[in-house]
Amino acid sequence: MSSRAPKKILVVDDEPSVTGSMEVILSEAGFEVLTANSFAGATAILKQTSIDLVITDLRLSDATGIDLTKHIKKDTPEIEVILMTGYGSLDITIEAIKAGAYYYLEKPYTPDRLFPLVDRALQLAELRHENESLKRRSSSDGPDANRPPHIVNDFPPPGAAPGFSPRWRSASGHAAAVRRDG
């Protein structure tokens, strides 16, 4: 069994029956589920809790799911958003994707359709989070951290053992000799 904490999913819908059923379905699958019934409720949760995925209805009482998607992508671009609606149209789908939604799911949906989307969105969110972490770590290593090593000497020194390759100097200034076998 994995020691990793369950992924946190925020479900946002102004209909309590939808958030309740999604909470049951996703909790039974091993996810930690939080629910909100409005844009304001969702943003309050997002400020207080680290969320891995947001599933939101298009129509909320105080805004739209597209507004929420834009807000999330502006503040935390590594969080993926799945928009769901019973009022699908091509124009809304295009607008949702442009806002940064991972997927646009039409109601009614089945768990067989929902779970693969959730899994793929969480994988993408994890990759985005890992990418951001690597970028932060890379930029904190200094301006030369991403520079390739430089060749100091193209030829082995006189009398070098067979298989000796040129010396390389890393961006930090350390020299290293590389031995090639074979």
C-alpha positions as CSV (number, residue, x, y, z in Angstrom):
1,M,0.0,0.0,0.0
2,S,1.3,3.5,-0.9
3,S,2.2,5.9,1.9
4,R,1.3,8.8,-0.3
5,A,-1.6,11.0,0.8
6,P,-4.8,10.7,-1.3
7,K,-5.2,13.3,-4.0
8,K,-7.5,16.2,-3.1
9,I,-10.3,17.0,-5.4
10,L,-12.5,20.0,-5.1
11,V,-16.0,19.6,-6.5
12,V,-17.9,22.8,-7.2
13,D,-21.6,22.8,-8.1
14,D,-24.6,24.9,-6.9
15,E,-26.7,21.7,-6.7
16,P,-26.0,19.9,-3.4
17,S,-27.2,16.6,-4.9
18,V,-24.4,16.8,-7.5
19,T,-21.7,17.7,-5.0
20,G,-23.0,15.0,-2.7
21,S,-23.0,12.2,-5.3
22,M,-19.6,13.2,-6.6
23,E,-18.2,13.2,-3.1
24,V,-19.4,9.7,-2.5
25,I,-18.2,8.3,-5.9
26,L,-14.8,9.9,-5.6
27,S,-14.3,9.2,-1.9
28,E,-15.1,5.5,-2.5
29,A,-12.3,5.5,-5.2
30,G,-9.8,6.7,-2.6
31,F,-9.7,10.5,-3.2
32,E,-10.1,13.2,-0.5
33,V,-13.0,15.3,-1.7
34,L,-13.9,18.8,-0.7
35,T,-17.1,20.5,-2.0
36,A,-18.2,24.1,-2.6
37,N,-21.5,25.4,-3.9
38,S,-20.2,28.7,-5.4
39,F,-17.2,30.6,-6.9
40,A,-16.7,32.3,-3.5
41,G,-16.7,29.1,-1.6
42,A,-14.3,27.4,-4.0
43,T,-11.8,30.3,-3.9
44,A,-11.9,30.3,-0.1
45,I,-11.0,26.6,-0.1
46,L,-8.3,27.1,-2.7
47,K,-6.7,29.8,-0.5
48,Q,-6.7,27.5,2.6
49,T,-6.0,24.0,1.1
50,S,-3.7,22.5,-1.5
51,I,-5.9,21.0,-4.2
52,D,-4.8,18.6,-6.9
53,L,-7.9,18.8,-9.2
54,V,-11.0,20.9,-9.5
55,I,-14.2,19.6,-11.0
56,T,-16.7,22.4,-11.5
57,D,-20.1,23.0,-13.0
58,L,-20.3,25.6,-15.8
59,R,-23.2,27.4,-14.1
60,L,-22.7,28.6,-10.5
61,S,-24.8,30.9,-8.5
62,D,-22.3,33.7,-8.4
63,A,-20.1,33.2,-11.5
64,T,-19.3,30.6,-14.1
65,G,-17.0,27.6,-14.1
66,I,-15.0,29.4,-16.8
67,D,-14.5,32.3,-14.4
68,L,-13.3,29.8,-11.8
69,T,-11.0,28.1,-14.3
70,K,-9.4,31.5,-15.3
71,H,-8.9,32.3,-11.6
72,I,-7.3,29.0,-10.8
73,K,-5.0,29.1,-13.9
74,K,-3.9,32.6,-13.0
75,D,-3.0,31.7,-9.4
76,T,-2.1,28.0,-9.6
77,P,-1.6,26.9,-13.2
78,E,-0.5,23.4,-12.1
79,I,-4.1,22.6,-10.9
80,E,-6.1,21.0,-13.6
81,V,-9.8,21.8,-14.0
82,I,-12.6,19.6,-15.5
83,L,-15.7,21.6,-16.4
84,M,-19.0,19.8,-16.4
85,T,-22.4,21.0,-17.7
86,G,-25.8,19.9,-18.9
87,Y,-25.8,22.8,-21.4
88,G,-23.1,21.9,-23.8
89,S,-22.3,23.7,-27.0
90,L,-19.2,24.0,-29.2
91,D,-18.8,27.7,-28.3
92,I,-18.7,27.0,-24.6
93,T,-16.4,24.1,-25.1
94,I,-13.9,26.2,-27.0
95,E,-14.2,29.0,-24.4
96,A,-13.5,26.4,-21.6
97,I,-10.5,25.0,-23.3
98,K,-9.1,28.5,-24.0
99,A,-9.6,29.4,-20.3
100,G,-7.3,26.4,-19.4
101,A,-9.8,23.6,-18.7
102,Y,-8.4,20.1,-19.0
103,Y,-11.6,18.7,-20.3
104,Y,-15.3,19.6,-20.7
105,L,-17.6,16.9,-19.5
106,E,-21.3,16.9,-20.4
107,K,-23.9,15.7,-17.9
108,P,-25.1,13.1,-17.4
109,Y,-21.8,11.1,-17.1
110,T,-21.0,7.7,-15.8
111,P,-18.1,6.8,-13.4
112,D,-16.6,4.8,-16.3
113,R,-16.3,8.1,-18.2
114,L,-15.3,10.2,-15.1
115,F,-12.5,8.1,-13.6
116,P,-10.2,8.0,-16.6
117,L,-10.5,11.7,-17.0
118,V,-9.7,12.3,-13.3
119,D,-6.7,9.9,-13.5
120,R,-5.3,11.6,-16.6
121,A,-5.9,15.1,-15.2
122,L,-4.2,14.2,-12.0
123,Q,-1.2,12.8,-13.9
124,L,-0.9,16.0,-15.9
125,A,-1.3,18.1,-12.7
126,E,1.5,16.1,-11.1
127,L,3.8,16.6,-14.1
128,R,3.1,20.4,-14.1
129,H,3.8,20.6,-10.4
130,E,7.0,18.6,-10.8
131,N,8.0,20.9,-13.8
132,E,7.4,24.0,-11.7
133,S,9.5,22.6,-8.8
134,L,12.4,21.8,-11.2
135,K,12.2,25.3,-12.7
136,R,12.3,26.9,-9.2
137,R,15.2,24.6,-8.1
138,S,17.1,25.3,-11.4
139,S,16.7,29.1,-11.1
140,S,17.9,29.0,-7.5
141,D,21.1,27.2,-8.5
142,G,22.4,30.4,-10.2
143,P,22.6,31.7,-13.8
144,D,25.1,29.0,-15.0
145,A,23.1,26.1,-13.6
146,N,21.6,25.2,-17.0
147,R,24.8,25.7,-19.1
148,P,26.3,22.5,-20.5
149,P,29.8,21.5,-19.4
150,H,32.7,23.0,-21.5
151,I,35.5,21.1,-23.1
152,V,38.8,22.2,-21.6
153,N,41.0,20.0,-23.7
154,D,40.0,18.2,-26.9
155,F,42.8,15.7,-26.8
156,P,44.2,13.4,-24.1
157,P,47.4,14.6,-22.5
158,P,50.6,13.0,-23.7
159,G,51.1,9.6,-22.1
160,A,47.5,9.2,-21.0
161,A,46.1,5.7,-20.5
162,P,44.1,4.2,-23.4
163,G,40.4,5.1,-23.2
164,F,41.1,8.5,-21.5
165,S,38.7,11.2,-22.8
166,P,39.0,14.9,-22.8
167,R,38.5,16.8,-19.5
168,W,35.2,18.6,-19.0
169,R,34.6,21.5,-16.8
170,S,31.2,21.9,-15.3
171,A,29.4,25.2,-15.0
172,S,30.5,25.4,-11.4
173,G,34.2,25.2,-12.5
174,H,35.0,21.7,-11.4
175,A,37.1,19.6,-13.8
176,A,36.4,15.9,-14.4
177,A,38.0,13.3,-16.5
178,V,35.8,10.7,-18.1
179,R,37.1,7.2,-18.8
180,R,35.6,5.3,-21.8
181,D,35.7,1.6,-21.6
182,G,35.9,-0.1,-24.9
